[in-house]
Amino acid sequence: MMKAVTLSFHIARFAIMQNLSVLFSLGFGLLSGTLLAATPYRLESEIKIGSDGGWDYLSVDAPAHRLYVSHGNSIVVIDTQKNSVVGEIADTPGVHGIAIAGDLKKGFSTNGRENKVGVVDLVSLKTVTKIETGANPDGMLYVPGIHEVYIFNGRGQSATVIDAREDKVVATIPLNGKPEFGAFDESAGRVFNNLEDKSELVAIDTKTHAVANRWPIAPGEEASGLAYDAKNHRLFLGCGNKMMVMMDSATGKVVDHVAIGDGVDAAAYDPTTQLAFASCGDGTVTIAHEDSPDHLTVVQTLKTERGARTMTLDPETHKIYLASAKFQEPAPGERRGRMVAGSFKVLVYGN
């Protein structure tokens, strides 16, 4: 009888300890996210790239520890663990950026000057083939669940949909507006895109390859950057009238907005910390916390560098990367001076 009681005690003790362990793990995870969200971002390092030419998108491949940065007519490849340049993707005239299909070991570069997308082998960093698109392919987005790449054509006012396994066009979707950044909700089968000149957001059905919804973004205007919170079904739009809008992705209803800097380009969202980011050409990144699905609060205005408007986020390290360069004093009538030769770099911020 005594042995049975002792055994029951040990079983109960083990069950309690297991439950405490699970609760501790969950609590630690929540605490870690909370602490990260509460810690201000600061400059950690600068990655010097040099060479001449402008830039546009940055894309991070977190599992591979790679950062891809468009620069001039090529894409610079950076090792994010060493913060050093490890390669270059050439033959990308007028490149805007690259969509990473990591499961296929492929990348898709938007080559604006030739109205084509380059298919890149991410191992050799060579362009293996090119695919015709609409005029001026700009933004791009890979949807891994269906192995499709959405290419958003600026002057073509359309989206070219590419089968990423077969490297062929499967649809061209008229958008009736100038597309910018995209985001996707795989569970709902929707790809979202900002139409900058219409101050609208469109939702594309990935099954029918047609526009399913078209929503106004007021009080926001001329949205560029776009990021997505899959858990709460919220979109974050960086708008040209110095505003970040939070929108319900199911209904298109704008539920909140906060003030940001001038000259916004990119946006990002970190699901661990529930922080939304908007990078602006005036040399600021506005960082807002999603307190609830219906409320945003600005927690930091990060000082960067004037002209550092494009950005990407590594969801594993929570670091943000911005492209930047030095500029000469503008001449009379110029908005911005000429870029100083060899000054191109990437700024790394963490918390």
GUMI-123101 format. One record per atom (N, C-alpha, C): residue in three letters; x, y, z. Coordinates in steps of 0.02 Angstrom, whole numbers, padded with zeros to 5 digits, always signed. Each point is the difference from the previous one (the first is absolute). Layout:
ALAXYZ/...
END
This chain:
MET+00042-00060+00000/MET-00042+00060+00000/MET+00043+00063+00000/MET+00055-00002+00041/MET+00045+00057+00004/MET+00033+00013-00067/LYS+00019-00053-00035/LYS+00032+00007-00066/LYS-00047+00033-00050/ALA-00064-00019+00003/ALA-00050+00028-00047/ALA-00009+00075+00011/VAL-00002+00019+00066/VAL-00007+00071+00017/VAL+00060+00040-00024/THR+00060-00029+00012/THR+00062+00033-00022/THR+00002+00008-00075/LEU-00020-00052-00037/LEU-00001+00003-00074/LEU-00049+00054-00023/SER-00059+00002+00030/SER-00050+00051-00019/SER+00027+00070+00012/PHE+00036+00008+00056/PHE+00029+00066+00016/PHE+00050+00022-00054/HIS+00043-00047-00019/HIS+00050+00017-00050/HIS-00031+00015-00068/ILE-00052-00037-00018/ILE-00035+00013-00063/ILE-00031+00070+00001/ALA-00034+00016+00055/ALA-00031+00066+00006/ALA+00053+00055-00002/ARG+00056-00011+00036/ARG+00054+00049+00001/ARG+00029+00011-00070/PHE+00008-00054-00038/PHE+00027+00005-00068/PHE-00048+00040-00044/ALA-00065-00013+00007/ALA-00050+00035-00041/ALA+00001+00075+00015/ILE+00006+00017+00065/ILE+00003+00071+00019/ILE+00061+00034-00029/MET+00057-00035+00006/MET+00062+00028-00026/MET-00003+00010-00075/GLN-00031-00048-00036/GLN-00007+00007-00072/GLN-00043+00060-00018/ASN-00056+00008+00036/ASN-00043+00058-00013/ASN+00035+00065+00015/LEU+00038+00002+00055/LEU+00037+00061+00016/LEU+00052+00015-00053/SER+00031-00053-00027/SER+00050+00010-00052/SER-00031+00030-00063/VAL-00059-00025-00018/VAL-00035+00026-00059/VAL-00019+00073+00011/LEU-00028+00014+00059/LEU-00021+00068+00016/LEU+00060+00047+00000/PHE+00057-00024+00028/PHE+00060+00041+00002/PHE+00024+00016-00070/SER-00002-00051-00045/SER+00023+00010-00069/SER-00044+00051-00035/LEU-00066-00008+00009/LEU-00046+00048-00032/LEU+00010+00070+00028/GLY+00007+00003+00067/GLY+00010+00065+00031/GLY+00065+00032-00020/PHE+00053-00040-00005/PHE+00065+00026-00020/PHE-00003+00027-00071/GLY-00036-00037-00044/GLY-00006+00023-00069/GLY-00036+00066-00005/LEU-00055+00006+00039/LEU-00037+00063+00000/LEU+00042+00056+00030/LEU+00036-00017+00055/LEU+00042+00050+00032/LEU+00055+00024-00046/SER+00031-00048-00037/SER+00053+00018-00047/SER-00025+00048-00053/GLY-00059-00016-00028/GLY-00029+00044-00050/GLY-00015+00069+00027/THR-00025+00002+00063/THR-00016+00063+00032/THR+00063+00042+00012/LEU+00053-00034+00024/LEU+00063+00036+00013/LEU+00030+00027-00065/LEU-00003-00041-00053/LEU+00026+00023-00064/LEU-00038+00061-00025/ALA-00067-00002+00009/ALA-00041+00056-00023/ALA+00014+00063+00040/ALA+00019-00009+00063/ALA+00012+00058+00043/ALA+00070+00029-00007/THR+00045-00036-00032/THR+00069+00022-00006/THR+00008+00044-00063/PRO+00025+00060+00007/PRO+00007+00044-00059/PRO+00049-00028-00051/TYR-00013+00014-00063/TYR+00046-00019-00054/TYR+00058+00049-00002/ARG+00058-00026-00018/ARG+00060+00041-00005/ARG+00043-00025-00057/LEU+00045+00043-00024/LEU+00045-00020-00053/LEU+00051-00050+00026/GLU+00004-00057-00034/GLU+00048-00052+00020/GLU+00062+00000-00044/SER-00009+00010-00065/SER+00058-00001-00045/SER-00019+00030-00067/GLU+00052+00013-00040/GLU-00007+00022-00069/GLU+00037-00050-00045/ILE-00033-00022-00052/ILE+00032-00045-00048/ILE+00018+00040-00062/LYS+00064+00012-00009/LYS+00022+00041-00057/LYS-00001-00041-00064/ILE-00031+00028-00051/ILE-00005-00033-00065/ILE+00039+00037-00053/GLY-00005+00067+00001/GLY+00035+00040-00050/GLY-00033-00005-00068/SER+00037+00014-00052/SER-00023+00002-00070/SER-00055+00052-00008/ASP-00019+00012-00062/ASP-00048+00053-00015/ASP-00067-00028-00022/GLY-00049+00043-00001/GLY-00067-00019-00023/GLY-00051+00005+00057/GLY-00062+00004-00020/GLY-00055+00006+00049/GLY-00018-00068+00030/TRP-00056-00001+00035/TRP-00022-00062+00032/TRP-00075+00001+00009/ASP-00028-00058+00016/ASP-00071-00004+00013/ASP-00012-00052+00055/TYR-00029-00057-00015/TYR-00019-00048+00051/TYR+00059-00036+00033/LEU-00011-00020+00063/LEU+00043-00047+00035/LEU-00044-00060+00018/SER+00027-00060-00007/SER-00036-00061+00018/SER+00044-00044+00044/VAL-00029-00027+00054/VAL+00039-00043+00044/VAL-00023-00072-00007/ASP+00047-00046-00001/ASP-00013-00072+00002/ASP+00026-00023+00068/ALA-00044+00001+00051/ALA+00021-00012+00069/ALA+00031-00069+00010/PRO-00030-00054-00025/PRO+00030-00066+00012/PRO+00070-00007-00029/ALA+00012+00033-00056/ALA+00066-00005-00033/ALA+00048+00054+00023/HIS-00023+00045+00043/HIS+00043+00055+00025/HIS+00027+00042-00058/ARG-00044+00017-00045/ARG+00019+00040-00058/ARG-00044+00062-00006/LEU+00031+00054-00021/LEU-00035+00062-00015/LEU+00015+00019-00071/TYR-00052+00015-00040/TYR+00007+00018-00070/TYR-00019+00074-00008/VAL+00046+00039-00028/VAL-00008+00072-00005/VAL+00007+00021-00073/SER-00052+00029-00029/SER+00006+00026-00069/SER+00046+00061+00000/HIS+00043+00003-00052/HIS+00047+00056-00003/HIS+00023+00009-00072/GLY-00021+00056-00030/GLY+00017+00011-00069/GLY-00033-00052-00045/ASN+00041-00039-00035/ASN-00025-00052-00045/ASN+00018-00070+00026/SER+00007-00006+00065/SER+00016-00065+00029/SER-00031-00006+00069/ILE+00005-00060+00028/ILE-00025-00013+00068/ILE+00059-00022+00043/VAL+00012+00036+00053/VAL+00055-00016+00046/VAL-00025-00052+00050/VAL+00041-00051+00013/VAL-00018-00054+00047/VAL+00043+00007+00062/ILE-00033+00003+00059/ILE+00035+00011+00063/ILE-00013-00058+00048/ASP+00052-00022+00034/ASP-00006-00049+00054/ASP-00019+00038+00064/THR-00060-00014+00027/THR-00025+00038+00057/THR+00032-00021+00065/GLN+00035-00056+00002/GLN+00036-00019+00060/GLN+00068+00035+00005/LYS+00031+00010-00059/LYS+00065+00032-00002/LYS-00003+00074-00018/ASN-00060+00022-00023/ASN-00009+00070-00023/ASN+00051+00018-00054/SER+00007-00045-00049/SER+00048+00011-00053/SER-00030-00022-00067/VAL+00024+00033-00054/VAL-00022-00017-00067/VAL+00031-00067-00021/VAL-00041-00046-00024/VAL+00024-00066-00019/VAL-00012-00016-00074/GLY-00033+00045-00036/GLY-00012-00014-00071/GLY-00042+00054-00033/GLU-00012-00010-00064/GLU-00038+00048-00040/GLU-00038-00036-00054/ILE-00061+00022-00012/ILE-00040-00026-00056/ILE+00000+00052-00055/ALA+00029-00016-00056/ALA+00006+00047-00056/ALA-00056-00013-00051/ASP+00004+00037-00056/ASP-00048-00007-00055/ASP-00071+00013+00024/THR-00008+00056+00037/THR-00066+00020+00024/THR-00011+00075-00015/PRO-00008+00018-00063/PRO-00005+00071-00019/PRO-00058+00037+00033/GLY+00016+00054+00034/GLY-00052+00039+00033/GLY-00036-00038+00055/VAL+00038-00041+00038/VAL-00032-00044+00049/VAL-00033+00040+00056/HIS-00058-00024+00020/HIS-00035+00028+00058/HIS+00009-00043+00062/GLY-00002-00066-00009/GLY+00008-00043+00058/GLY-00004-00073-00019/ILE-00005-00043+00051/ILE+00000-00072-00010/ILE-00048-00033+00049/ALA-00040-00048-00026/ALA-00043-00041+00042/ALA+00035-00067+00010/ILE+00002-00022+00063/ILE+00037-00060+00018/ILE-00048-00060+00004/ALA+00013-00050-00042/ALA-00035-00065+00005/ALA+00049-00050+00029/GLY+00009+00004+00066/GLY+00052-00040+00032/GLY-00010-00074-00007/ASP-00064-00022-00001/ASP-00013-00071-00006/ASP+00019-00027-00068/LEU+00005+00044-00049/LEU+00019-00020-00068/LEU+00072+00020-00016/LYS+00033+00033+00048/LYS+00068+00026-00010/LYS+00004+00046-00060/LYS-00053+00041-00007/LYS-00005+00047-00056/LYS-00014+00070+00026/GLY+00019+00049-00040/GLY-00020+00069+00011/GLY-00028+00027-00065/PHE-00042+00052+00006/PHE-00031+00031-00059/PHE+00011+00075+00003/SER+00043+00026-00044/SER+00017+00071+00000/SER-00044+00038-00048/THR-00022+00060+00021/THR-00040+00042-00044/THR+00046+00049-00036/ASN+00010-00012-00064/ASN+00045+00040-00042/ASN-00040+00052-00038/GLY-00005+00060+00030/GLY-00045+00051-00026/GLY+00016+00025-00069/ARG+00064+00003-00018/ARG+00019+00029-00065/ARG-00013-00047-00059/GLU-00008-00063+00012/GLU-00012-00046-00056/GLU-00069-00033+00004/ASN-00041+00021+00048/ASN-00068-00028+00008/ASN+00002-00076+00005/LYS+00046-00024+00041/LYS+00007-00072+00009/LYS+00015-00016+00073/VAL-00013-00062+00017/VAL+00020-00027+00065/VAL+00056-00050-00012/GLY+00054+00007+00038/GLY+00055-00048-00004/GLY-00010-00056+00051/VAL+00009-00061-00022/VAL-00003-00058+00045/VAL+00072-00015+00021/VAL+00012+00002+00066/VAL+00068-00004+00027/VAL+00010-00065+00039/ASP+00054-00035-00014/ASP+00021-00057+00040/ASP+00034+00028+00063/LEU-00030-00011+00058/LEU+00027+00029+00061/LEU+00064-00033+00024/VAL+00018-00057-00029/VAL+00063-00033+00018/VAL+00058+00031-00039/SER-00009+00005-00067/SER+00053+00028-00042/SER-00004+00075-00007/LEU-00058+00029+00019/LEU-00014+00072-00008/LEU+00002+00021-00073/LYS-00020-00044-00045/LYS-00003+00013-00071/LYS-00073+00005-00023/THR-00012+00047-00047/THR-00065+00003-00033/THR-00004-00055-00052/VAL-00048-00045+00008/VAL-00003-00059-00044/VAL-00049+00009-00058/THR-00050+00043+00009/THR-00047+00014-00054/THR-00037+00065+00017/LYS-00036+00026-00049/LYS-00040+00061+00010/LYS-00070-00010-00027/ILE-00047+00036+00032/ILE-00071-00007-00017/ILE-00029+00069-00014/GLU-00037+00006-00054/GLU-00032+00064-00018/GLU-00055+00017+00050/THR-00005+00065+00017/THR-00052+00024+00046/THR-00034+00060-00032/GLY-00039+00036+00040/GLY-00028+00064-00022/GLY+00054+00053+00005/ALA-00018+00062-00016/ALA+00048+00054-00001/ALA+00023+00019+00070/ASN+00067+00004+00007/ASN+00033+00021+00062/ASN-00019-00044+00060/PRO+00020-00064+00000/PRO-00011-00041+00059/PRO+00037+00029+00060/ASP-00035+00005+00056/ASP+00027+00036+00058/ASP-00004-00043+00062/GLY-00055+00003+00037/GLY-00009-00041+00059/GLY-00008-00073-00018/MET+00015-00045+00048/MET-00005-00071-00014/MET-00016-00037+00065/LEU-00029-00059-00006/LEU-00022-00038+00059/LEU-00004-00074-00018/TYR+00031-00042+00043/TYR-00004-00072-00010/TYR-00050-00029+00051/VAL-00046-00042-00025/VAL-00048-00034+00043/VAL+00019-00074+00002/PRO+00033-00022+00054/PRO+00028-00068+00001/PRO-00051-00056-00003/GLY-00059+00009+00030/GLY-00048-00054+00001/GLY-00024-00022-00068/ILE-00002+00047-00047/ILE-00023-00016-00068/ILE+00055+00008-00051/HIS+00060+00016+00022/HIS+00059+00006-00043/HIS-00012+00049-00058/GLU-00027+00058+00017/GLU-00011+00051-00051/GLU+00035+00065+00020/VAL+00024+00036-00051/VAL+00031+00065+00011/VAL-00046+00053-00031/TYR-00014+00051+00040/TYR-00040+00056-00025/TYR+00047+00058-00014/ILE+00000+00023-00063/ILE+00042+00056-00021/ILE-00046+00059-00014/PHE+00013+00056+00033/PHE-00043+00059-00007/PHE+00034+00050-00046/ASN-00033+00012-00057/ASN+00027+00040-00054/ASN-00023+00073+00006/GLY+00049+00045+00014/GLY-00017+00070+00013/GLY-00035+00035-00057/ARG+00034+00006-00058/ARG-00032+00033-00057/ARG-00053-00044-00033/GLY+00007-00065+00007/GLY-00049-00046-00030/GLY-00065-00003+00039/GLN+00000+00026+00063/GLN-00059+00000+00042/GLN-00032-00069+00003/SER+00042-00050+00011/SER-00024-00069+00000/SER+00043-00043+00045/ALA-00022-00062+00010/ALA+00040-00050+00036/ALA+00011-00059-00046/THR+00062-00021-00007/THR+00018-00060-00038/THR+00010-00056+00050/VAL-00037-00055-00009/VAL+00005-00057+00045/VAL+00041-00055-00034/ILE+00052-00023+00035/ILE+00047-00049-00028/ILE-00002-00064+00041/ASP-00004-00056-00035/ASP+00009-00065+00032/ASP+00075-00008+00016/ALA+00017+00000+00065/ALA+00070+00002+00020/ALA+00036-00066-00014/ARG-00037-00054-00007/ARG+00032-00065-00014/ARG+00014-00008-00075/GLU-00046+00026-00041/GLU+00006-00008-00072/GLU+00030+00061-00034/ASP+00007+00055+00037/ASP+00027+00063-00028/ASP-00040+00023-00061/LYS-00065+00002+00008/LYS-00043+00023-00055/LYS-00058+00042+00028/VAL-00023+00047-00042/VAL-00056+00043+00019/VAL-00065-00039-00003/VAL-00039+00005+00055/VAL-00065-00035+00002/VAL-00058+00049-00001/ALA+00013+00065+00013/ALA-00055+00049-00002/ALA+00029+00070-00002/THR-00039+00046-00030/THR+00013+00071+00003/THR-00063+00034+00026/ILE+00006+00036+00055/ILE-00058+00028+00034/ILE+00000+00076-00007/PRO-00049+00030-00035/PRO-00005+00073-00003/PRO-00016+00028+00070/LEU+00034+00054+00019/LEU-00010+00029+00066/LEU-00030+00070-00001/ASN+00002+00033-00058/ASN-00028+00067-00008/ASN+00029+00048+00051/GLY+00067-00002+00005/GLY+00034+00045+00045/GLY+00073-00020+00005/LYS+00042+00043+00029/LYS+00071-00013+00006/LYS+00015-00041+00062/PRO+00019-00063-00008/PRO+00011-00042+00059/PRO+00066+00014+00034/GLU+00001-00013+00065/GLU+00060+00008+00041/GLU+00014-00065+00037/PHE+00013+00004+00066/PHE+00016-00059+00039/PHE-00060-00048+00004/GLY+00016-00064+00008/GLY-00051-00051+00008/GLY+00007-00038+00065/ALA-00053-00037+00020/ALA+00001-00043+00058/ALA-00050-00056-00014/PHE+00005-00056+00037/PHE-00047-00054-00013/PHE-00025-00032+00064/ASP-00062-00024-00005/ASP-00031-00040+00053/ASP-00013-00069-00031/GLU+00043-00047+00017/GLU-00004-00066-00031/GLU-00064-00037+00021/SER-00021+00009+00062/SER-00059-00036+00024/SER-00063+00024-00035/ALA-00003+00064-00017/ALA-00059+00027-00034/ALA+00006-00003-00076/GLY+00059-00017-00025/GLY+00010-00002-00073/GLY-00004+00069-00031/ARG+00031+00049+00034/ARG-00002+00069-00025/ARG+00070+00030-00004/VAL+00014+00036-00054/VAL+00060+00041-00007/VAL-00024+00072+00000/PHE+00032+00042+00040/PHE-00019+00070+00006/PHE+00053+00044-00033/ASN-00023+00057-00026/ASN+00046+00047-00030/ASN-00027+00071+00004/ASN+00046+00047+00015/ASN-00017+00071+00001/ASN-00001+00027-00071/LEU-00052+00036-00018/LEU-00001+00039-00062/LEU+00014+00073+00020/GLU+00062+00020-00010/GLU+00024+00064+00027/GLU-00039+00059-00028/ASP-00011+00001-00066/ASP-00032+00058-00031/ASP-00075+00002+00010/LYS-00030-00053+00025/LYS-00072-00002+00011/LYS-00018+00004+00074/SER+00051-00003+00045/SER-00013-00003+00072/SER-00050-00056+00015/GLU+00014-00058-00028/GLU-00041-00059+00009/GLU+00045-00060+00016/LEU-00031-00051+00029/LEU+00032-00065+00008/LEU-00042-00052-00034/VAL+00032-00044-00039/VAL-00037-00054-00033/VAL+00017-00067+00032/ALA-00050-00043+00001/ALA+00009-00069+00024/ALA-00011-00046-00060/ILE+00050-00040-00015/ILE-00002-00045-00058/ILE-00013-00071+00024/ASP-00048-00034-00031/ASP-00015-00070+00015/ASP+00052-00043-00035/THR+00038-00040+00038/THR+00054-00039-00030/THR-00026-00061-00039/LYS-00063-00018+00010/LYS-00028-00056-00039/LYS-00024+00023-00069/THR-00033+00058-00001/THR-00028+00024-00064/THR+00046+00048-00035/HIS+00052+00024+00035/HIS+00045+00051-00029/HIS-00039+00061-00023/ALA-00044+00023+00043/ALA-00041+00059-00016/ALA-00006+00043+00063/VAL-00011+00065-00011/VAL-00010+00046+00057/VAL-00067-00015+00032/ALA+00003-00019+00065/ALA-00061-00017+00037/ALA-00029+00059+00037/ASN+00044+00045+00023/ASN-00023+00059+00037/ASN+00045+00060-00017/ARG-00030+00058+00005/ARG+00036+00063-00011/ARG-00024+00048+00053/TRP+00046+00019+00045/TRP-00020+00040+00058/TRP+00036+00067+00003/PRO-00036+00054+00018/PRO+00033+00064+00012/PRO+00039-00004+00066/ILE+00054+00039+00005/ILE+00043-00003+00059/ILE-00006+00062+00043/ALA-00049+00044-00014/ALA-00009+00061+00039/ALA-00005-00016+00074/PRO+00032+00041+00042/PRO+00029+00066-00014/PRO+00070-00002-00030/GLY+00027-00059-00014/GLY+00065-00005-00032/GLY-00004+00019-00074/GLU+00057+00020-00028/GLU+00004+00018-00071/GLU+00066-00026-00028/GLU-00002-00020-00063/GLU+00060-00018-00039/GLU+00045-00048+00039/ALA-00027-00058+00016/ALA+00037-00050+00039/ALA+00054-00033-00042/SER+00057-00012+00031/SER+00056-00035-00031/SER+00013-00065+00038/GLY+00030+00005+00060/GLY+00017-00060+00039/GLY-00061-00037+00024/LEU+00009-00067+00006/LEU-00056-00043+00022/LEU+00029-00059+00038/ALA-00030-00014+00059/ALA+00021-00057+00041/ALA-00063-00033+00028/TYR+00008-00062+00025/TYR-00060-00039+00020/TYR+00011-00037+00065/ASP-00051+00002+00043/ASP-00004-00039+00062/ASP-00049-00057-00012/ALA+00027-00061-00010/ALA-00042-00057-00017/ALA-00046-00021+00058/LYS+00024+00007+00062/LYS-00038-00022+00058/LYS-00064+00041+00008/ASN+00006+00065-00005/ASN-00058+00045+00011/ASN-00032+00025-00064/HIS+00026-00022-00057/HIS-00027+00020-00065/HIS-00002+00076-00008/ARG+00059+00028+00010/ARG+00007+00073-00004/ARG+00055+00018-00051/LEU-00015+00050-00041/LEU+00048+00027-00048/LEU+00025+00068+00024/PHE+00064+00013-00012/PHE+00030+00063+00020/PHE+00024+00036-00063/LEU-00028+00058-00015/LEU+00013+00037-00061/LEU+00040+00064+00017/GLY+00059+00007-00031/GLY+00038+00061+00007/GLY-00023+00050-00053/CYS-00030+00055+00021/CYS-00034+00046-00046/CYS+00040+00065-00009/GLY-00008+00028-00060/GLY+00037+00060-00020/GLY-00020+00063+00037/ASN-00057-00001+00035/ASN-00020+00059+00039/ASN+00019-00007+00073/LYS+00060-00030+00011/LYS+00032-00006+00066/LYS-00045-00038+00050/MET-00021-00059-00022/MET-00046-00039+00040/MET+00011-00074-00011/MET-00003-00040+00054/MET-00004-00072-00006/MET-00071-00021+00018/VAL-00031-00035-00047/VAL-00069-00022+00008/VAL-00001-00074+00018/MET-00043-00019+00048/MET-00011-00070+00016/MET-00070-00020-00025/MET-00001-00052-00043/MET-00062-00019-00034/MET-00017-00073+00014/ASP-00064-00014+00008/ASP-00026-00068+00006/ASP+00004-00033-00069/SER+00038-00055-00006/SER+00011-00030-00066/SER-00060-00038-00025/ALA-00049-00014+00043/ALA-00060-00036-00022/ALA-00054+00047-00026/THR-00003+00060+00030/THR-00054+00047-00018/THR+00024+00063-00035/GLY+00065+00015+00004/GLY+00025+00061-00029/GLY-00013+00061+00043/LYS-00024-00010+00061/LYS-00013+00057+00044/LYS+00064+00025+00032/VAL+00011+00065-00002/VAL+00056+00031+00034/VAL-00018+00006+00074/VAL+00039-00033+00044/VAL-00017-00003+00071/VAL+00040+00049+00042/ASP+00058+00022-00025/ASP+00041+00049+00038/ASP+00054+00028-00045/HIS+00031+00053+00021/HIS+00056+00029-00037/HIS+00043+00041+00048/VAL+00065+00006-00018/VAL+00046+00041+00040/VAL+00041+00043-00048/ALA+00030+00052+00028/ALA+00042+00045-00040/ALA+00069-00031-00011/ILE+00029+00011-00060/ILE+00068-00023-00016/ILE+00037+00058-00033/GLY+00060-00014-00024/GLY+00041+00052-00031/GLY-00020+00014-00072/ASP+00042+00040-00034/ASP-00013+00021-00069/ASP+00038-00044-00049/GLY-00030-00015-00057/GLY+00033-00038-00052/GLY+00004-00075+00015/VAL-00055-00029+00023/VAL-00001-00071+00018/VAL+00010-00043-00061/ASP+00033-00055+00009/ASP+00008-00050-00054/ASP-00022-00068+00025/ALA+00038-00030+00047/ALA-00013-00069+00020/ALA-00037-00005+00067/ALA-00029-00059+00012/ALA-00031-00016+00064/ALA+00019-00072+00018/ALA-00003-00016+00064/ALA+00015-00067+00023/ALA-00039-00013+00064/TYR-00010-00065+00016/TYR-00035-00019+00062/TYR+00035-00061+00030/ASP+00013+00003+00065/ASP+00032-00054+00036/ASP-00052-00035+00044/PRO-00019-00062-00016/PRO-00053-00033+00038/PRO+00019-00017+00072/THR+00064-00006+00014/THR+00022-00016+00068/THR-00008+00059+00047/THR+00021+00058-00023/THR-00003+00061+00042/THR-00063+00041-00012/GLN-00037-00017-00053/GLN-00060+00038-00020/GLN+00017+00073-00015/LEU+00058+00010-00029/LEU+00021+00066-00021/LEU-00008+00009-00075/ALA-00026+00058-00020/ALA-00006+00018-00070/ALA+00048+00057-00014/PHE+00032-00002-00059/PHE+00052+00048-00017/PHE-00018+00036-00066/ALA+00016+00064-00003/ALA-00007+00039-00062/ALA+00063+00041-00010/SER+00038-00014-00054/SER+00063+00035-00013/SER-00012+00057-00049/CYS+00030+00057+00017/CYS-00014+00062-00038/CYS+00065+00034-00023/GLY-00005+00034-00057/GLY+00057+00034-00029/GLY+00025+00059+00040/ASP-00039+00024+00048/ASP+00023+00056+00041/ASP+00050-00022+00054/GLY+00017-00065+00000/GLY+00049-00024+00047/GLY-00030-00026+00065/THR-00061-00026-00003/THR-00032-00028+00059/THR-00033-00067-00016/VAL-00004-00042+00051/VAL-00042-00060-00002/VAL-00049+00006+00058/THR-00064+00003-00015/THR-00050+00000+00053/THR-00014-00072+00020/ILE+00003-00013+00065/ILE-00013-00068+00027/ILE-00061+00005+00044/ALA-00052-00039-00017/ALA-00063+00001+00037/ALA-00016-00069+00026/HIS-00028-00003+00059/HIS-00019-00064+00030/HIS-00074-00013-00011/GLU-00017-00061-00021/GLU-00069-00020-00008/GLU-00027-00021+00069/ASP-00028+00047+00037/ASP-00024-00014+00068/ASP-00058-00048-00001/SER-00041+00005-00051/SER-00057-00045-00010/SER-00014+00001-00075/PRO-00044-00045-00025/PRO-00015+00000-00071/PRO-00031+00065-00026/ASP-00019+00044+00046/ASP-00031+00063-00021/ASP+00038+00062+00024/HIS+00061-00010+00026/HIS+00034+00059+00027/HIS+00076-00005-00009/LEU+00029+00054-00027/LEU+00072+00008-00008/LEU+00025+00057+00044/THR+00061-00009+00027/THR+00032+00053+00039/THR+00072+00008-00023/VAL+00020+00060-00018/VAL+00070+00013-00018/VAL+00043-00006+00062/VAL+00052-00043-00004/VAL+00044-00010+00057/VAL+00070+00027-00011/GLN+00017+00015-00064/GLN+00066+00028-00013/GLN+00001+00032-00069/THR+00034+00057-00005/THR+00017+00030-00064/THR+00076-00007-00007/LEU+00021-00049-00038/LEU+00071-00017-00007/LEU+00033+00047-00050/LYS+00053+00033+00020/LYS+00038+00043-00045/LYS+00047-00043-00041/THR-00004+00006-00067/THR+00044-00038-00044/THR+00042+00048-00040/GLU-00004+00000-00066/GLU+00034+00049-00042/GLU-00048+00024-00055/ARG+00008+00062-00018/ARG-00043+00027-00052/ARG+00010-00040-00065/GLY-00055-00021-00030/GLY+00002-00040-00061/GLY-00005-00075+00013/ALA+00005-00021+00065/ALA-00004-00071+00016/ALA-00074-00020+00006/ARG-00030-00010-00058/ARG-00073-00009-00002/ARG-00021-00072-00010/THR+00044-00042-00027/THR-00018-00070-00013/THR+00026-00044+00057/MET-00038-00053+00015/MET+00013-00038+00062/MET-00026-00071-00008/THR+00031-00045+00039/THR-00028-00067+00009/THR+00015-00022+00071/LEU-00037-00050+00024/LEU+00005-00025+00069/LEU+00018-00073-00001/ASP+00045-00021+00043/ASP+00016-00070+00010/ASP-00043-00024+00059/PRO-00050-00044-00013/PRO-00045-00020+00055/PRO+00032-00044+00052/GLU+00058-00029-00015/GLU+00034-00043+00048/GLU+00043+00041+00048/THR+00036+00050-00025/THR+00043+00041+00043/THR-00033+00065+00022/HIS-00056+00017-00033/HIS-00037+00062+00013/HIS+00037+00063-00022/LYS+00054-00009-00037/LYS+00038+00057-00025/LYS-00033+00029-00062/ILE+00008+00065-00010/ILE-00022+00032-00062/ILE+00060+00025-00038/TYR-00005-00002-00067/TYR+00054+00020-00044/TYR-00025+00056-00046/LEU+00038+00054-00006/LEU-00017+00055-00044/LEU+00058+00017-00045/ALA-00014+00014-00063/ALA+00051+00022-00047/ALA+00009+00075+00006/SER+00064+00022-00007/SER+00014+00071+00008/SER+00063+00019-00038/ALA+00011+00064-00006/ALA+00061+00027-00032/ALA+00008+00073+00021/LYS+00058+00027-00014/LYS+00012+00071+00011/LYS-00016+00039-00063/PHE-00022+00063+00010/PHE-00018+00042-00057/PHE+00033+00068+00006/GLN+00015+00029-00057/GLN+00027+00067-00001/GLN-00056+00050+00014/GLU+00018+00061+00015/GLU-00050+00052+00010/GLU-00038+00011-00066/PRO-00066+00004+00003/PRO-00039+00009-00062/PRO+00013+00067-00033/ALA+00003+00000-00065/ALA+00006+00063-00037/ALA-00067+00036+00000/PRO-00001+00065-00016/PRO-00063+00036-00002/PRO-00051-00035-00045/GLY-00060-00012+00026/GLY-00052-00033-00038/GLY-00001-00075+00007/GLU+00053-00029+00029/GLU+00002-00073+00010/GLU-00030-00019+00067/ARG-00037-00056+00000/ARG-00029-00025+00063/ARG+00053-00033+00043/ARG+00047-00034-00034/ARG+00053-00034+00036/ARG+00064+00004-00041/GLY+00056+00007+00034/GLY+00064+00004-00035/GLY+00021-00067-00028/ARG+00054+00001-00039/ARG+00024-00062-00030/ARG+00030-00046+00053/MET-00006-00065-00014/MET+00028-00050+00045/MET+00076+00002-00002/VAL+00031-00003+00059/VAL+00073-00001+00004/VAL+00025-00068-00024/ALA+00046+00000-00048/ALA+00024-00063-00029/ALA+00028-00046+00054/GLY-00020-00064-00004/GLY+00027-00051+00045/GLY-00026+00002+00071/SER-00054+00038+00012/SER-00024+00008+00069/SER-00058-00046+00018/PHE-00021-00043-00047/PHE-00059-00042+00012/PHE+00013-00050+00056/LYS-00050-00010+00044/LYS+00008-00044+00057/LYS-00068-00025+00024/VAL+00001-00047+00046/VAL-00061-00025+00033/VAL+00008+00013+00075/LEU-00051+00031+00029/LEU-00002+00014+00072/LEU-00038-00057+00035/VAL+00028-00024+00055/VAL-00030-00055+00038/VAL-00021+00025+00068/TYR-00064-00008+00016/TYR-00027+00021+00065/TYR-00030-00060+00036/GLY+00013-00004+00066/GLY-00028-00053+00040/GLY-00021+00027+00068/ASN-00030-00045+00040/ASN-00020+00021+00068/ASN+00019-00052+00051/
END
